[in-house]
C-alpha cells in the first residue's frame, strides 16, 4: 500500500496495491502492522460501520467529543463519495482547514482520519456503500457536528446544494464559529 499524508497533519490517503487478472481483482484492504508502521500510529480499531445511501445524500459533518473522539479509516465498497474532513484540533496549525477527496469502489482509495476531525461525505452515485473502521466506540451523548454549508469553512461540495438530501439533525447543526470561538 502507498500512504501519503494530506495537508492536514495525521490525515492520510491510503492506496492499496491491487492485483488484477482474468478472475477479477484482489487487494489487502487492511493490515494493522503495515498501517501503524506507515502512518506512525498505534491504532486498534474496535468498531466497523457501514452505510448505504442514494446519490445526493450528505452525511456530516460529524465528530465525537472529548474522550469519545474517534479516529476512522474510511472507504467505499460500491459507488463513490466526496469525502471531507475538517481539522478541529484547536492547537493544530491547520485548525479550521479542510481536505476533500473522491473515494470510490473503482479507485479503492481509503482515508485515515485521526481523532480531532469532523467528517462528512456526499454520495455521488445511487446505492453507494460506505465503510469505516473506528478506534473508539460510538457514544450518542458525545455526538457533535458542524453545518455542512458553514460560511467560515467554505467547503465546495461540488454539487447543487438545492438537490442535497440531509437528515433533519444535519440541517440543524451549529456553525464552526459557534462551536470554536
N, CA and C atoms as an extended XYZ file, in Angstrom:
543
Properties=species:S:1:pos:R:3:atomname:S:1:resname:S:1:resid:I:1 pbc="F F F"
N         0.841       -1.185        0.000 N   UNK     1
C         0.000        0.000        0.000 CA  UNK     1
C         0.880        1.240        0.000 C   UNK     1
N         0.345        2.287       -0.607 N   UNK     2
C         1.032        3.571       -0.638 CA  UNK     2
C         0.301        4.513        0.316 C   UNK     2
N         1.041        5.170        1.186 N   UNK     3
C         0.468        6.079        2.175 CA  UNK     3
C         1.026        7.473        1.935 C   UNK     3
N         0.108        8.469        1.815 N   UNK     4
C         0.515        9.865        1.622 CA  UNK     4
C        -0.224       10.737        2.627 C   UNK     4
N         0.526       11.559        3.338 N   UNK     5
C        -0.113       12.485        4.278 CA  UNK     5
C        -0.735       13.635        3.500 C   UNK     5
N        -1.927       14.051        3.908 N   UNK     6
C        -2.597       15.196        3.286 CA  UNK     6
C        -2.003       16.484        3.850 C   UNK     6
N        -2.592       17.614        3.483 N   UNK     7
C        -2.168       18.898        4.034 CA  UNK     7
C        -2.542       19.041        5.510 C   UNK     7
N        -3.338       18.114        6.033 N   UNK     8
C        -3.744       18.129        7.435 CA  UNK     8
C        -2.959       17.050        8.178 C   UNK     8
N        -2.108       17.484        9.107 N   UNK     9
C        -1.199       16.555        9.797 CA  UNK     9
C        -1.959       15.396       10.437 C   UNK     9
N        -1.474       14.183       10.136 N   UNK    10
C        -2.063       12.980       10.702 CA  UNK    10
C        -3.176       12.372        9.878 C   UNK    10
N        -3.600       13.058        8.832 N   UNK    11
C        -4.661       12.574        7.945 CA  UNK    11
C        -4.000       12.015        6.681 C   UNK    11
N        -4.253       10.734        6.383 N   UNK    12
C        -3.518       10.042        5.324 CA  UNK    12
C        -4.428        9.472        4.242 C   UNK    12
N        -3.968        9.569        2.990 N   UNK    13
C        -4.572        8.877        1.861 CA  UNK    13
C        -3.862        7.537        1.749 C   UNK    13
N        -4.633        6.464        1.636 N   UNK    14
C        -4.056        5.125        1.556 CA  UNK    14
C        -4.542        4.461        0.273 C   UNK    14
N        -3.585        4.123       -0.581 N   UNK    15
C        -3.895        3.479       -1.849 CA  UNK    15
C        -3.362        2.056       -1.819 C   UNK    15
N        -4.246        1.068       -1.969 N   UNK    16
C        -3.786       -0.315       -1.896 CA  UNK    16
C        -3.103       -0.757       -3.177 C   UNK    16
N        -2.319       -1.819       -3.057 N   UNK    17
C        -1.764       -2.470       -4.237 CA  UNK    17
C        -2.823       -3.471       -4.703 C   UNK    17
N        -3.280       -3.302       -5.938 N   UNK    18
C        -4.369       -4.123       -6.468 CA  UNK    18
C        -3.800       -5.124       -7.468 C   UNK    18
N        -4.182       -6.369       -7.310 N   UNK    19
C        -3.744       -7.439       -8.198 CA  UNK    19
C        -4.929       -7.850       -9.069 C   UNK    19
N        -4.827       -7.578      -10.376 N   UNK    20
C        -5.885       -7.909      -11.330 CA  UNK    20
C        -5.468       -9.084      -12.202 C   UNK    20
N        -6.403       -9.937      -12.517 N   UNK    21
C        -6.194      -10.976      -13.526 CA  UNK    21
C        -7.555      -11.321      -14.136 C   UNK    21
N        -7.601      -12.376      -14.933 N   UNK    22
C        -8.822      -12.732      -15.648 CA  UNK    22
C        -9.972      -13.082      -14.701 C   UNK    22
N        -9.677      -13.406      -13.450 N   UNK    23
C       -10.722      -13.751      -12.471 CA  UNK    23
C       -11.340      -12.529      -11.813 C   UNK    23
N       -10.636      -11.407      -11.851 N   UNK    24
C       -11.088      -10.205      -11.161 CA  UNK    24
C        -9.918       -9.514      -10.488 C   UNK    24
N       -10.080       -9.146       -9.230 N   UNK    25
C        -9.017       -8.458       -8.511 CA  UNK    25
C        -8.917       -8.966       -7.086 C   UNK    25
N        -7.785       -8.640       -6.453 N   UNK    26
C        -7.547       -8.907       -5.041 CA  UNK    26
C        -6.734       -7.750       -4.495 C   UNK    26
N        -7.047       -7.317       -3.285 N   UNK    27
C        -6.183       -6.372       -2.579 CA  UNK    27
C        -6.384       -6.542       -1.085 C   UNK    27
N        -5.338       -6.209       -0.352 N   UNK    28
C        -5.392       -6.220        1.105 CA  UNK    28
C        -5.981       -4.887        1.535 C   UNK    28
N        -7.196       -4.905        2.076 N   UNK    29
C        -7.842       -3.644        2.450 CA  UNK    29
C        -7.344       -3.103        3.783 C   UNK    29
N        -6.801       -3.979        4.625 N   UNK    30
C        -6.266       -3.500        5.891 CA  UNK    30
C        -5.285       -4.512        6.457 C   UNK    30
N        -4.173       -3.985        6.969 N   UNK    31
C        -3.169       -4.776        7.656 CA  UNK    31
C        -2.669       -3.896        8.802 C   UNK    31
N        -2.982       -4.263       10.021 N   UNK    32
C        -2.674       -3.430       11.183 CA  UNK    32
C        -1.196       -3.096       11.293 C   UNK    32
N        -0.326       -4.073       11.121 N   UNK    33
C         1.108       -3.813       11.246 CA  UNK    33
C         1.584       -2.809       10.199 C   UNK    33
N         1.230       -3.024        8.946 N   UNK    34
C         1.638       -2.103        7.877 CA  UNK    34
C         1.039       -0.718        8.098 C   UNK    34
N        -0.234       -0.684        8.481 N   UNK    35
C        -0.909        0.590        8.705 CA  UNK    35
C        -0.200        1.399        9.787 C   UNK    35
N         0.007        0.796       10.948 N   UNK    36
C         0.648        1.509       12.056 CA  UNK    36
C         2.071        1.932       11.707 C   UNK    36
N         2.799        1.073       11.020 N   UNK    37
C         4.172        1.403       10.642 CA  UNK    37
C         4.209        2.578        9.661 C   UNK    37
N         3.367        2.552        8.646 N   UNK    38
C         3.426        3.580        7.607 CA  UNK    38
C         2.779        4.898        8.003 C   UNK    38
N         1.873        4.881        8.993 N   UNK    39
C         1.249        6.131        9.441 CA  UNK    39
C         1.822        6.606       10.771 C   UNK    39
N         2.765        5.836       11.312 N   UNK    40
C         3.372        6.162       12.606 CA  UNK    40
C         2.309        6.274       13.704 C   UNK    40
N         1.381        5.331       13.707 N   UNK    41
C         0.301        5.278       14.690 CA  UNK    41
C         0.389        3.994       15.491 C   UNK    41
N        -0.433        3.933       16.499 N   UNK    42
C        -0.641        2.708       17.259 CA  UNK    42
C        -2.145        2.531       17.429 C   UNK    42
N        -2.822        2.346       16.306 N   UNK    43
C        -4.285        2.272       16.271 CA  UNK    43
C        -4.753        0.856       16.541 C   UNK    43
N        -5.850        0.750       17.260 N   UNK    44
C        -6.550       -0.521       17.433 CA  UNK    44
C        -8.023       -0.230       17.157 C   UNK    44
N        -8.481       -0.603       15.985 N   UNK    45
C        -9.878       -0.358       15.634 CA  UNK    45
C       -10.783       -1.311       16.405 C   UNK    45
N       -11.920       -0.786       16.903 N   UNK    46
C       -12.821       -1.572       17.742 CA  UNK    46
C       -14.236       -1.676       17.172 C   UNK    46
N       -14.538       -0.906       16.135 N   UNK    47
C       -15.901       -0.899       15.605 CA  UNK    47
C       -15.855       -0.656       14.105 C   UNK    47
N       -16.596       -1.462       13.346 N   UNK    48
C       -16.751       -1.260       11.904 CA  UNK    48
C       -18.190       -0.823       11.642 C   UNK    48
N       -18.345        0.185       10.786 N   UNK    49
C       -19.670        0.690       10.417 CA  UNK    49
C       -19.805        0.676        8.903 C   UNK    49
N       -21.047        0.596        8.440 N   UNK    50
C       -21.321        0.611        7.006 CA  UNK    50
C       -22.642        1.312        6.779 C   UNK    50
N       -22.704        2.129        5.712 N   UNK    51
C       -23.968        2.768        5.349 CA  UNK    51
C       -24.198        2.603        3.857 C   UNK    51
N       -25.461        2.623        3.480 N   UNK    52
C       -25.861        2.611        2.080 CA  UNK    52
C       -26.686        3.861        1.853 C   UNK    52
N       -26.401        4.578        0.770 N   UNK    53
C       -27.086        5.848        0.530 CA  UNK    53
C       -27.321        6.074       -0.956 C   UNK    53
N       -28.284        6.930       -1.235 N   UNK    54
C       -28.599        7.329       -2.603 CA  UNK    54
C       -27.778        8.544       -3.008 C   UNK    54
N       -27.692        8.780       -4.295 N   UNK    55
C       -26.990        9.952       -4.819 CA  UNK    55
C       -27.598       11.216       -4.224 C   UNK    55
N       -26.727       12.117       -3.788 N   UNK    56
C       -27.171       13.388       -3.228 CA  UNK    56
C       -27.280       13.410       -1.719 C   UNK    56
N       -27.163       12.263       -1.074 N   UNK    57
C       -27.200       12.220        0.396 CA  UNK    57
C       -25.900       12.799        0.922 C   UNK    57
N       -26.024       13.724        1.861 N   UNK    58
C       -24.853       14.292        2.540 CA  UNK    58
C       -24.961       13.916        4.009 C   UNK    58
N       -23.946       13.246        4.498 N   UNK    59
C       -23.888       12.853        5.912 CA  UNK    59
C       -22.735       13.622        6.560 C   UNK    59
N       -23.057       14.453        7.522 N   UNK    60
C       -21.992       15.179        8.206 CA  UNK    60
C       -22.281       16.650        8.311 C   UNK    60
N       -21.354       17.289        8.853 N   UNK    61
C       -20.014       16.974        9.339 CA  UNK    61
C       -20.111       16.532       10.799 C   UNK    61
N       -19.695       15.331       11.115 N   UNK    62
C       -19.868       14.749       12.440 CA  UNK    62
C       -18.529       14.507       13.138 C   UNK    62
N       -18.595       14.492       14.457 N   UNK    63
C       -17.452       14.078       15.271 CA  UNK    63
C       -17.942       13.688       16.656 C   UNK    63
N       -17.099       12.988       17.398 N   UNK    64
C       -17.358       12.614       18.781 CA  UNK    64
C       -16.453       13.479       19.654 C   UNK    64
N       -16.969       13.942       20.751 N   UNK    65
C       -16.268       14.886       21.611 CA  UNK    65
C       -15.465       14.201       22.722 C   UNK    65
N       -14.383       14.871       23.111 N   UNK    66
C       -13.574       14.533       24.287 CA  UNK    66
C       -13.063       13.093       24.253 C   UNK    66
N       -13.248       12.357       25.360 N   UNK    67
C       -12.689       11.009       25.441 CA  UNK    67
C       -13.374       10.011       24.506 C   UNK    67
N       -14.446       10.440       23.857 N   UNK    68
C       -15.152        9.577       22.910 CA  UNK    68
C       -14.764        9.862       21.462 C   UNK    68
N       -13.787       10.738       21.266 N   UNK    69
C       -13.323       11.049       19.897 CA  UNK    69
C       -12.930        9.760       19.191 C   UNK    69
N       -13.087        9.763       17.872 N   UNK    70
C       -12.799        8.563       17.088 CA  UNK    70
C       -11.851        8.879       15.942 C   UNK    70
N       -10.856        8.035       15.763 N   UNK    71
C       -10.091        8.008       14.518 CA  UNK    71
C       -10.843        7.048       13.607 C   UNK    71
N       -10.821        7.322       12.296 N   UNK    72
C       -11.569        6.488       11.352 CA  UNK    72
C       -10.707        6.161       10.139 C   UNK    72
N       -10.924        4.982        9.609 N   UNK    73
C       -10.364        4.585        8.330 CA  UNK    73
C       -11.566        4.316        7.434 C   UNK    73
N       -11.736        5.162        6.395 N   UNK    74
C       -12.952        5.103        5.582 CA  UNK    74
C       -12.649        4.674        4.153 C   UNK    74
N       -13.645        4.001        3.547 N   UNK    75
C       -13.523        3.599        2.152 CA  UNK    75
C       -14.906        3.343        1.582 C   UNK    75
N       -14.971        3.265        0.258 N   UNK    76
C       -16.214        2.981       -0.449 CA  UNK    76
C       -16.126        1.573       -1.024 C   UNK    76
N       -17.146        0.787       -0.777 N   UNK    77
C       -17.215       -0.578       -1.288 CA  UNK    77
C       -17.927       -0.610       -2.635 C   UNK    77
N       -18.953        0.231       -2.777 N   UNK    78
C       -19.727        0.313       -4.028 CA  UNK    78
C       -20.098        1.770       -4.240 C   UNK    78
N       -19.911        2.272       -5.476 N   UNK    79
C       -20.270        3.654       -5.780 CA  UNK    79
C       -19.130        4.618       -5.533 C   UNK    79
N       -19.483        5.863       -5.146 N   UNK    80
C       -18.459        6.879       -4.901 CA  UNK    80
C       -18.995        7.987       -4.005 C   UNK    80
N       -18.074        8.656       -3.322 N   UNK    81
C       -18.410        9.783       -2.447 CA  UNK    81
C       -17.348       10.870       -2.573 C   UNK    81
N       -17.742       12.073       -2.228 N   UNK    82
C       -16.793       13.151       -1.970 CA  UNK    82
C       -16.639       13.160       -0.455 C   UNK    82
N       -15.472       12.798        0.029 N   UNK    83
C       -15.224       12.697        1.460 CA  UNK    83
C       -14.537       13.975        1.931 C   UNK    83
N       -15.014       14.531        3.049 N   UNK    84
C       -14.498       15.811        3.548 CA  UNK    84
C       -14.174       15.690        5.027 C   UNK    84
N       -13.000       16.199        5.407 N   UNK    85
C       -12.606       16.247        6.807 CA  UNK    85
C       -12.211       17.678        7.167 C   UNK    85
N       -12.483       18.048        8.417 N   UNK    86
C       -12.148       19.376        8.927 CA  UNK    86
C       -11.343       19.203       10.205 C   UNK    86
N       -10.197       19.854       10.266 N   UNK    87
C        -9.345       19.812       11.454 CA  UNK    87
C        -9.965       20.692       12.538 C   UNK    87
N       -10.406       20.055       13.637 N   UNK    88
C       -10.995       20.812       14.744 CA  UNK    88
C       -10.119       20.739       15.997 C   UNK    88
N        -8.846       20.422       15.794 N   UNK    89
C        -7.877       20.394       16.904 CA  UNK    89
C        -7.414       21.838       17.129 C   UNK    89
N        -7.869       22.441       18.187 N   UNK    90
C        -7.642       23.875       18.405 CA  UNK    90
C        -6.172       24.268       18.491 C   UNK    90
N        -5.289       23.357       18.839 N   UNK    91
C        -3.855       23.663       18.904 CA  UNK    91
C        -3.108       23.293       17.635 C   UNK    91
N        -3.825       22.884       16.612 N   UNK    92
C        -3.205       22.450       15.363 CA  UNK    92
C        -2.924       23.646       14.449 C   UNK    92
N        -1.806       23.629       13.719 N   UNK    93
C        -1.539       24.714       12.765 CA  UNK    93
C        -2.534       24.736       11.602 C   UNK    93
N        -3.272       23.636       11.400 N   UNK    94
C        -4.277       23.597       10.323 CA  UNK    94
C        -5.702       23.616       10.877 C   UNK    94
N        -5.857       24.099       12.118 N   UNK    95
C        -7.181       24.220       12.738 CA  UNK    95
C        -8.120       24.995       11.814 C   UNK    95
N        -9.290       24.441       11.565 N   UNK    96
C       -10.290       25.097       10.727 CA  UNK    96
C       -10.117       24.853        9.237 C   UNK    96
N        -9.054       24.163        8.849 N   UNK    97
C        -8.848       23.854        7.429 CA  UNK    97
C        -9.494       22.504        7.109 C   UNK    97
N        -9.813       22.327        5.823 N   UNK    98
C       -10.430       21.069        5.425 CA  UNK    98
C        -9.686       20.441        4.251 C   UNK    98
N       -10.000       19.170        4.024 N   UNK    99
C        -9.440       18.394        2.925 CA  UNK    99
C       -10.573       17.568        2.345 C   UNK    99
N       -10.593       17.445        1.024 N   UNK   100
C       -11.605       16.596        0.394 CA  UNK   100
C       -10.958       15.706       -0.655 C   UNK   100
N       -11.583       14.550       -0.867 N   UNK   101
C       -11.073       13.566       -1.821 CA  UNK   101
C       -12.239       12.712       -2.296 C   UNK   101
N       -12.182       12.292       -3.554 N   UNK   102
C       -13.186       11.348       -4.031 CA  UNK   102
C       -12.708        9.938       -3.724 C   UNK   102
N       -13.554        9.219       -3.015 N   UNK   103
C       -13.317        7.814       -2.721 CA  UNK   103
C       -14.335        7.012       -3.527 C   UNK   103
N       -13.888        5.921       -4.120 N   UNK   104
C       -14.816        5.138       -4.938 CA  UNK   104
C       -14.471        3.654       -4.891 C   UNK   104
N       -15.431        2.859       -5.310 N   UNK   105
C       -15.188        1.420       -5.441 CA  UNK   105
C       -14.134        1.195       -6.509 C   UNK   105
N       -14.108        2.058       -7.495 N   UNK   106
C       -13.153        1.919       -8.593 CA  UNK   106
C       -11.719        2.207       -8.149 C   UNK   106
N       -11.498        3.324       -7.445 N   UNK   107
C       -10.110        3.662       -7.075 CA  UNK   107
C        -9.643        2.961       -5.792 C   UNK   107
N       -10.582        2.453       -5.000 N   UNK   108
C       -10.279        1.692       -3.777 CA  UNK   108
C        -9.401        2.456       -2.781 C   UNK   108
N        -9.326        3.752       -2.951 N   UNK   109
C        -8.556        4.604       -2.042 CA  UNK   109
C        -9.267        4.697       -0.699 C   UNK   109
N        -8.473        4.771        0.365 N   UNK   110
C        -9.003        4.936        1.710 CA  UNK   110
C        -8.457        6.235        2.300 C   UNK   110
N        -9.140        6.727        3.320 N   UNK   111
C        -8.681        7.923        4.017 CA  UNK   111
C        -8.651        7.612        5.502 C   UNK   111
N        -7.499        7.895        6.126 N   UNK   112
C        -7.400        7.773        7.574 CA  UNK   112
C        -7.613        9.150        8.171 C   UNK   112
N        -8.558        9.232        9.091 N   UNK   113
C        -8.933       10.488        9.740 CA  UNK   113
C        -8.602       10.354       11.223 C   UNK   113
N        -7.642       11.121       11.724 N   UNK   114
C        -7.289       10.989       13.142 CA  UNK   114
C        -8.349       11.605       14.051 C   UNK   114
N        -8.233       11.317       15.322 N   UNK   115
C        -9.114       11.973       16.303 CA  UNK   115
C        -8.915       13.480       16.193 C   UNK   115
N        -9.980       14.223       16.456 N   UNK   116
C        -9.888       15.675       16.394 CA  UNK   116
C       -10.287       16.239       15.041 C   UNK   116
N       -11.021       15.468       14.263 N   UNK   117
C       -11.506       15.921       12.957 CA  UNK   117
C       -13.012       15.721       12.872 C   UNK   117
N       -13.681       16.668       12.210 N   UNK   118
C       -15.078       16.468       11.822 CA  UNK   118
C       -15.045       15.798       10.453 C   UNK   118
N       -16.029       14.953       10.183 N   UNK   119
C       -16.036       14.166        8.958 CA  UNK   119
C       -17.430       14.164        8.331 C   UNK   119
N       -17.446       14.233        7.017 N   UNK   120
C       -18.701       14.104        6.290 CA  UNK   120
C       -18.436       13.598        4.889 C   UNK   120
N       -19.504       13.151        4.237 N   UNK   121
C       -19.350       12.728        2.853 CA  UNK   121
C       -20.632       12.960        2.075 C   UNK   121
N       -20.457       13.243        0.791 N   UNK   122
C       -21.555       13.435       -0.149 CA  UNK   122
C       -21.547       12.253       -1.107 C   UNK   122
N       -22.683       11.595       -1.234 N   UNK   123
C       -22.794       10.413       -2.089 CA  UNK   123
C       -22.975       10.855       -3.541 C   UNK   123
N       -22.132       10.325       -4.426 N   UNK   124
C       -22.110       10.723       -5.834 CA  UNK   124
C       -22.818        9.738       -6.756 C   UNK   124
N       -23.145        8.543       -6.258 N   UNK   125
C       -23.827        7.520       -7.067 CA  UNK   125
C       -24.887        6.823       -6.216 C   UNK   125
N       -25.982        6.418       -6.861 N   UNK   126
C       -27.013        5.668       -6.148 CA  UNK   126
C       -26.453        4.361       -5.613 C   UNK   126
N       -27.027        3.926       -4.507 N   UNK   127
C       -26.682        2.661       -3.854 CA  UNK   127
C       -25.197        2.563       -3.494 C   UNK   127
N       -24.644        3.680       -3.065 N   UNK   128
C       -23.248        3.682       -2.623 CA  UNK   128
C       -23.154        3.054       -1.235 C   UNK   128
N       -22.160        2.203       -1.069 N   UNK   129
C       -21.908        1.568        0.228 CA  UNK   129
C       -20.588        2.118        0.769 C   UNK   129
N       -20.667        2.712        1.950 N   UNK   130
C       -19.552        3.386        2.603 CA  UNK   130
C       -19.204        2.605        3.860 C   UNK   130
N       -17.913        2.359        4.081 N   UNK   131
C       -17.475        1.555        5.212 CA  UNK   131
C       -16.409        2.308        5.994 C   UNK   131
N       -16.458        2.166        7.321 N   UNK   132
C       -15.395        2.771        8.109 CA  UNK   132
C       -15.140        2.027        9.404 C   UNK   132
N       -13.854        2.012        9.733 N   UNK   133
C       -13.377        1.443       10.985 CA  UNK   133
C       -13.189        2.597       11.971 C   UNK   133
N       -13.508        2.369       13.241 N   UNK   134
C       -13.341        3.384       14.283 CA  UNK   134
C       -12.484        2.821       15.410 C   UNK   134
N       -11.677        3.686       16.015 N   UNK   135
C       -10.813        3.240       17.108 CA  UNK   135
C       -11.432        3.482       18.479 C   UNK   135
N       -12.687        3.917       18.510 N   UNK   136
C       -13.396        4.139       19.762 CA  UNK   136
C       -14.872        3.869       19.505 C   UNK   136
N       -15.571        3.433       20.520 N   UNK   137
C       -16.987        3.120       20.367 CA  UNK   137
C       -17.828        4.388       20.261 C   UNK   137
N       -18.897        4.309       19.501 N   UNK   138
C       -19.840        5.418       19.358 CA  UNK   138
C       -20.512        5.692       20.695 C   UNK   138
N       -20.670        6.977       21.016 N   UNK   139
C       -21.367        7.394       22.219 CA  UNK   139
C       -22.318        8.521       21.839 C   UNK   139
N       -23.606        8.248       21.870 N   UNK   140
C       -24.615        9.225       21.434 CA  UNK   140
C       -24.487       10.555       22.174 C   UNK   140
N       -24.208       10.523       23.472 N   UNK   141
C       -24.107       11.753       24.268 CA  UNK   141
C       -22.924       12.624       23.843 C   UNK   141
N       -21.921       12.030       23.198 N   UNK   142
C       -20.726       12.775       22.778 CA  UNK   142
C       -20.797       13.192       21.309 C   UNK   142
N       -21.885       12.877       20.647 N   UNK   143
C       -22.034       13.189       19.218 CA  UNK   143
C       -22.188       14.698       19.000 C   UNK   143
N       -21.402       15.227       18.065 N   UNK   144
C       -21.446       16.649       17.723 CA  UNK   144
C       -21.350       16.794       16.214 C   UNK   144
N       -21.551       18.016       15.742 N   UNK   145
C       -21.437       18.249       14.311 CA  UNK   145
C       -21.353       19.722       13.968 C   UNK   145
N       -20.989       19.973       12.719 N   UNK   146
C       -20.879       21.317       12.151 CA  UNK   146
C       -21.725       21.328       10.888 C   UNK   146
N       -22.464       22.388       10.671 N   UNK   147
C       -23.320       22.500        9.487 CA  UNK   147
C       -22.475       22.399        8.215 C   UNK   147
N       -22.965       21.647        7.257 N   UNK   148
C       -22.204       21.327        6.034 CA  UNK   148
C       -21.850       22.567        5.215 C   UNK   148
N       -22.713       23.592        5.231 N   UNK   149
C       -22.501       24.776        4.393 CA  UNK   149
C       -21.974       25.960        5.199 C   UNK   149
N       -21.185       25.667        6.190 N   UNK   150
C       -20.620       26.699        7.059 CA  UNK   150
C       -19.851       27.732        6.235 C   UNK   150
N       -20.145       28.997        6.474 N   UNK   151
C       -19.532       30.088        5.697 CA  UNK   151
C       -18.043       30.274        6.021 C   UNK   151
N       -17.628       29.929        7.215 N   UNK   152
C       -16.217       30.038        7.589 CA  UNK   152
C       -15.383       28.971        6.884 C   UNK   152
N       -15.896       27.754        6.826 N   UNK   153
C       -15.148       26.638        6.243 CA  UNK   153
C       -15.100       26.685        4.718 C   UNK   153
N       -16.143       27.201        4.088 N   UNK   154
C       -16.202       27.361        2.615 CA  UNK   154
C       -15.888       26.056        1.882 C   UNK   154
N       -16.555       24.974        2.260 N   UNK   155
C       -16.347       23.686        1.603 CA  UNK   155
C       -17.097       23.672        0.268 C   UNK   155
N       -16.398       23.315       -0.787 N   UNK   156
C       -17.017       23.152       -2.103 CA  UNK   156
C       -17.447       21.698       -2.235 C   UNK   156
N       -18.732       21.456       -2.084 N   UNK   157
C       -19.255       20.094       -2.162 CA  UNK   157
C       -19.412       19.625       -3.608 C   UNK   157
N       -19.172       20.508       -4.566 N   UNK   158
C       -19.208       20.161       -5.987 CA  UNK   158
C       -20.552       19.541       -6.381 C   UNK   158
N       -21.630       20.094       -5.828 N   UNK   159
C       -22.956       19.550       -6.059 CA  UNK   159
C       -23.957       20.684       -5.883 C   UNK   159
N       -25.069       20.609       -6.567 N   UNK   160
C       -26.119       21.611       -6.422 CA  UNK   160
C       -26.724       21.480       -5.024 C   UNK   160
N       -26.530       22.490       -4.200 N   UNK   161
C       -26.961       22.462       -2.799 CA  UNK   161
C       -28.458       22.196       -2.675 C   UNK   161
N       -29.243       22.707       -3.603 N   UNK   162
C       -30.698       22.515       -3.527 CA  UNK   162
C       -31.112       21.059       -3.748 C   UNK   162
N       -30.214       20.239       -4.269 N   UNK   163
C       -30.527       18.831       -4.533 CA  UNK   163
C       -29.991       17.886       -3.449 C   UNK   163
N       -29.359       18.443       -2.417 N   UNK   164
C       -28.823       17.599       -1.348 CA  UNK   164
C       -29.939       16.981       -0.524 C   UNK   164
N       -29.674       15.783       -0.029 N   UNK   165
C       -30.599       15.088        0.863 CA  UNK   165
C       -29.901       14.989        2.222 C   UNK   165
N       -30.480       15.669        3.221 N   UNK   166
C       -29.887       15.721        4.557 CA  UNK   166
C       -30.881       15.227        5.595 C   UNK   166
N       -30.364       14.664        6.673 N   UNK   167
C       -31.236       14.320        7.796 CA  UNK   167
C       -31.676       15.622        8.460 C   UNK   167
N       -32.767       15.567        9.183 N   UNK   168
C       -33.232       16.754        9.912 CA  UNK   168
C       -32.166       17.202       10.904 C   UNK   168
N       -31.513       16.250       11.549 N   UNK   169
C       -30.451       16.561       12.520 CA  UNK   169
C       -29.308       17.328       11.850 C   UNK   169
N       -28.893       16.888       10.655 N   UNK   170
C       -27.779       17.534        9.969 CA  UNK   170
C       -28.135       18.923        9.447 C   UNK   170
N       -29.397       19.186        9.194 N   UNK   171
C       -29.842       20.517        8.758 CA  UNK   171
C       -29.741       21.539        9.885 C   UNK   171
N       -29.729       21.064       11.124 N   UNK   172
C       -29.765       21.950       12.296 CA  UNK   172
C       -28.429       22.051       13.029 C   UNK   172
N       -27.364       21.531       12.461 N   UNK   173
C       -26.068       21.565       13.148 CA  UNK   173
C       -25.559       22.998       13.282 C   UNK   173
N       -24.787       23.287       14.324 N   UNK   174
C       -24.248       24.639       14.529 CA  UNK   174
C       -23.117       24.977       13.562 C   UNK   174
N       -22.777       26.247       13.514 N   UNK   175
C       -21.664       26.704       12.680 CA  UNK   175
C       -20.335       26.458       13.397 C   UNK   175
N       -19.272       26.495       12.620 N   UNK   176
C       -17.921       26.344       13.139 CA  UNK   176
C       -17.639       27.429       14.176 C   UNK   176
N       -17.982       28.684       13.849 N   UNK   177
C       -17.715       29.807       14.768 CA  UNK   177
C       -18.468       29.664       16.088 C   UNK   177
N       -19.673       29.115       16.039 N   UNK   178
C       -20.450       28.908       17.270 CA  UNK   178
C       -19.744       27.924       18.194 C   UNK   178
N       -19.164       26.888       17.603 N   UNK   179
C       -18.514       25.838       18.383 CA  UNK   179
C       -17.104       26.195       18.830 C   UNK   179
N       -16.379       26.918       17.982 N   UNK   180
C       -14.958       27.163       18.232 CA  UNK   180
C       -14.670       28.665       18.178 C   UNK   180
N       -15.004       29.367       19.233 N   UNK   181
C       -14.780       30.824       19.282 CA  UNK   181
C       -13.402       31.126       19.800 C   UNK   181
